[in-house]
Amino acid sequence: MAASAHLETTLAAHVAGASQLSESASQLLSAQIGANSTGTLPAFAHLCSELVLPLQRSARPSPDQRLPARILSHRATEVEKSYWKAVYAGALHEVLTVELVESLADVVVRALGQRHPAGAQGCPHGDGGLPAVQEVGIRPELPASLEVGAGSGLLSLHLARRLQGVARVLAADTGSSLIRRAADVEVAPLDYSAALDAILPTVVRISCNMTGNISAY
C-alpha cells in the first residue's frame, strides 16, 4: 500500500503542469466522481474519443506501454498527462463504461451458474441476456455478489441494476482512502474479512485498480 501511494504521488508530480482536459471530457469524468455520479455510463469508444486516447492501447498493452510507465519515462502525450492529472485530482480509480459493466455482469451470472433468456425484454442490445433496469431491487433469497474494496460503490450500483432479480449486489470498503462515495450508494464500512463473515457471499469481486484505469489502458 505504501509503495502504491508513493507511485501515485510520483505520477501526480510528473503531470502537475499538464493543462486541463476539454470541457466535454471533464464532464465525462466528473459524472463518475462522488455526489456528481449519474446513472448513465459512456461507451468505451466514445470515452476514448473524448479523451483522445488511442483505442489500440486498450488491447492489453505490455507493462512498459501502460500509461503510468509512459508518464514516468516521459513518453506520454500531453492529453494523456492531462487525463491522469484529472483522475488523480478526483481520486477516480477506474472509469466505468457500458462494456465493462456488461462484461462483469456476464461473468457474475456464469459464476452463479444461472442462465437468463437471451434477448430478454428490456435488454438494450438484445444480446446481453440481462434486463435493463432503473432501480436496484435486493431480495434476501437471491445469491449475493460482494465487492470488497469497493471505493465509491459506483461499480456495484451499476452492476446491481444489470443483475436485478438475478443476484444481490453488495459493496464494502473500509473508507480509508480519499475516494468519495457515489450518490445514493450504500457501501458497508467493513474490511474484507468482516464483510465475508457478515454477508457470506456466493461470488466475491475484488477491486484493485490504480488511479485512472480504463479497462486495460
C-alpha positions in Angstrom: 0.0 0.0 0.0 2.8 2.4 0.9 4.6 1.6 -2.4 1.3 2.2 -4.3 0.7 5.5 -2.6 4.3 6.6 -3.3 3.9 5.7 -7.0 0.7 7.6 -7.3 2.3 10.7 -5.7 5.2 10.4 -8.1 2.9 10.2 -11.1 1.0 13.2 -9.8 4.2 15.2 -9.7 5.0 14.3 -13.3 1.7 15.6 -14.5 1.3 18.7 -12.2 2.0 21.1 -15.1 -0.4 19.5 -17.5 -3.3 21.6 -18.9 -7.0 20.9 -18.3 -9.0 18.5 -20.3 -11.7 19.7 -22.7 -15.0 20.6 -21.1 -16.7 17.5 -22.6 -14.0 15.2 -21.4 -14.0 16.7 -18.0 -17.8 16.3 -17.8 -17.5 12.6 -18.6 -15.0 12.1 -15.7 -16.8 14.3 -13.2 -20.0 12.3 -13.8 -18.3 9.4 -12.0 -17.0 11.2 -9.0 -18.7 11.3 -5.7 -22.1 13.1 -5.5 -21.8 14.1 -9.1 -22.2 10.5 -10.3 -25.0 9.9 -12.7 -27.0 6.9 -13.9 -25.5 7.0 -17.4 -22.2 5.4 -18.5 -20.4 6.1 -21.7 -19.5 3.6 -24.3 -15.8 2.7 -24.3 -15.1 4.1 -27.9 -16.9 7.3 -27.0 -14.9 7.7 -23.8 -11.6 7.2 -25.6 -12.6 9.6 -28.4 -13.5 12.3 -26.0 -10.2 11.8 -24.0 -8.2 11.5 -27.3 -6.8 8.2 -26.0 -5.9 5.7 -28.8 -8.1 2.6 -28.7 -5.2 0.3 -29.6 -3.6 1.0 -26.2 -6.6 -0.7 -24.5 -5.8 -4.1 -26.0 -3.7 -5.5 -23.1 -0.6 -3.4 -23.6 2.7 -4.7 -22.2 3.7 -3.2 -18.8 6.1 -0.7 -20.3 3.4 0.6 -22.7 0.8 1.3 -20.0 0.1 4.9 -19.2 1.8 5.1 -15.8 5.1 3.6 -17.3 4.9 6.1 -20.2 4.3 9.0 -17.9 7.3 8.1 -15.7 9.5 7.6 -18.8 8.3 10.9 -20.4 6.6 9.1 -23.3 3.0 10.1 -22.5 1.2 12.7 -24.7 0.1 16.0 -23.3 -3.6 14.8 -23.4 -2.7 11.6 -21.6 -0.9 13.7 -18.8 -4.0 15.9 -18.6 -6.2 12.8 -18.2 -4.0 11.4 -15.4 -4.0 14.8 -13.7 -7.8 14.9 -13.7 -8.4 11.4 -12.4 -5.8 11.8 -9.7 -7.4 15.1 -8.5 -10.8 13.3 -8.4 -9.4 10.1 -6.8 -11.0 8.3 -9.6 -9.5 4.8 -9.6 -11.4 3.4 -12.5 -13.5 4.9 -15.3 -16.6 2.8 -15.9 -18.0 2.1 -19.3 -21.1 0.3 -20.6 -19.0 -2.6 -21.9 -17.2 -3.1 -18.5 -20.4 -3.4 -16.6 -22.0 -5.7 -19.2 -19.0 -8.0 -19.3 -18.8 -8.1 -15.5 -22.5 -8.9 -15.2 -22.0 -11.9 -17.6 -19.1 -13.1 -15.5 -21.1 -13.0 -12.3 -24.1 -14.8 -14.0 -21.7 -17.6 -15.2 -20.2 -17.8 -11.7 -23.5 -18.2 -10.1 -24.3 -21.0 -12.6 -27.5 -19.2 -13.6 -29.0 -18.7 -17.1 -31.1 -15.8 -18.2 -33.1 -16.0 -21.5 -31.1 -14.3 -24.3 -32.6 -11.1 -25.6 -34.8 -10.6 -22.6 -37.3 -7.8 -22.8 -35.8 -4.5 -21.8 -32.2 -5.6 -22.6 -30.9 -2.6 -24.6 -28.8 -4.6 -27.1 -30.9 -7.8 -27.3 -27.7 -9.9 -26.9 -26.6 -9.4 -23.3 -29.2 -11.7 -21.8 -29.7 -9.3 -18.8 -32.5 -6.9 -18.1 -32.0 -3.2 -18.3 -33.5 -1.7 -15.1 -33.6 1.7 -13.4 -33.9 0.7 -9.8 -31.9 -1.7 -7.6 -34.1 -4.4 -6.1 -32.5 -6.6 -3.4 -34.3 -9.8 -2.4 -32.7 -11.7 0.5 -33.3 -15.1 -1.1 -31.1 -14.3 -4.0 -27.4 -15.3 -4.0 -25.0 -12.5 -3.0 -22.3 -10.9 -5.1 -20.0 -8.9 -2.9 -17.4 -6.3 -3.9 -14.7 -5.7 -1.4 -12.5 -2.6 -1.7 -15.5 -1.0 -3.5 -14.4 2.6 -3.1 -17.2 4.9 -4.2 -19.6 1.9 -4.8 -20.5 3.2 -8.2 -19.5 -0.1 -10.0 -21.7 -2.1 -7.6 -24.6 0.3 -8.2 -24.4 -0.2 -12.0 -23.9 -4.0 -11.6 -26.9 -4.2 -9.3 -29.0 -2.5 -12.0 -28.0 -5.1 -14.5 -28.5 -8.1 -12.1 -31.8 -7.2 -10.6 -33.7 -10.4 -10.0 -30.5 -12.5 -10.5 -28.3 -11.6 -7.5 -27.9 -9.3 -4.6 -25.0 -7.0 -5.3 -23.4 -5.6 -2.2 -20.4 -3.4 -1.6 -17.9 -3.0 1.3 -14.9 -0.7 1.8 -13.0 0.4 4.9 -13.3 4.0 3.8 -9.6 4.5 4.4 -8.9 6.1 1.0 -9.9 9.5 -0.3 -12.4 8.1 -2.7 -15.7 9.9 -2.5 -18.9 7.9 -2.2 -21.1 7.9 -5.2 -24.6 9.5 -4.9 -27.2 7.2 -3.4 -24.9 4.3 -3.0 -24.6 2.3 0.3 -21.1 0.9 0.9 -20.8 -1.1 4.1 -17.8 0.2 6.2 -16.2 -3.2 6.5 -12.8 -4.7 5.7 -12.8 -7.8 3.5 -12.7 -10.3 6.4 -15.6 -8.7 8.3 -17.6 -8.4 5.0 -17.2 -12.0 4.2 -18.3 -13.1 7.6 -21.3 -10.8 7.7 -22.6 -11.4 4.1 -21.5 -15.0 3.2 -21.4 -14.2 -0.5 -21.6 -16.7 -3.3 -19.4 -14.5 -5.5 -16.7 -12.1 -4.4 -15.3 -9.3 -6.6 -12.1 -7.5 -5.5 -11.4 -4.1 -6.9 -7.7 -3.3 -7.0 -7.2 -0.7 -9.8 -4.6 2.0 -9.9 -6.0 5.5 -10.3 -7.2 6.2 -13.8 -7.7 2.7 -15.1 -9.8 2.3 -18.2 -10.1 -1.4 -18.9 -6.5 -2.4 -19.7 -5.4 1.1 -20.6 
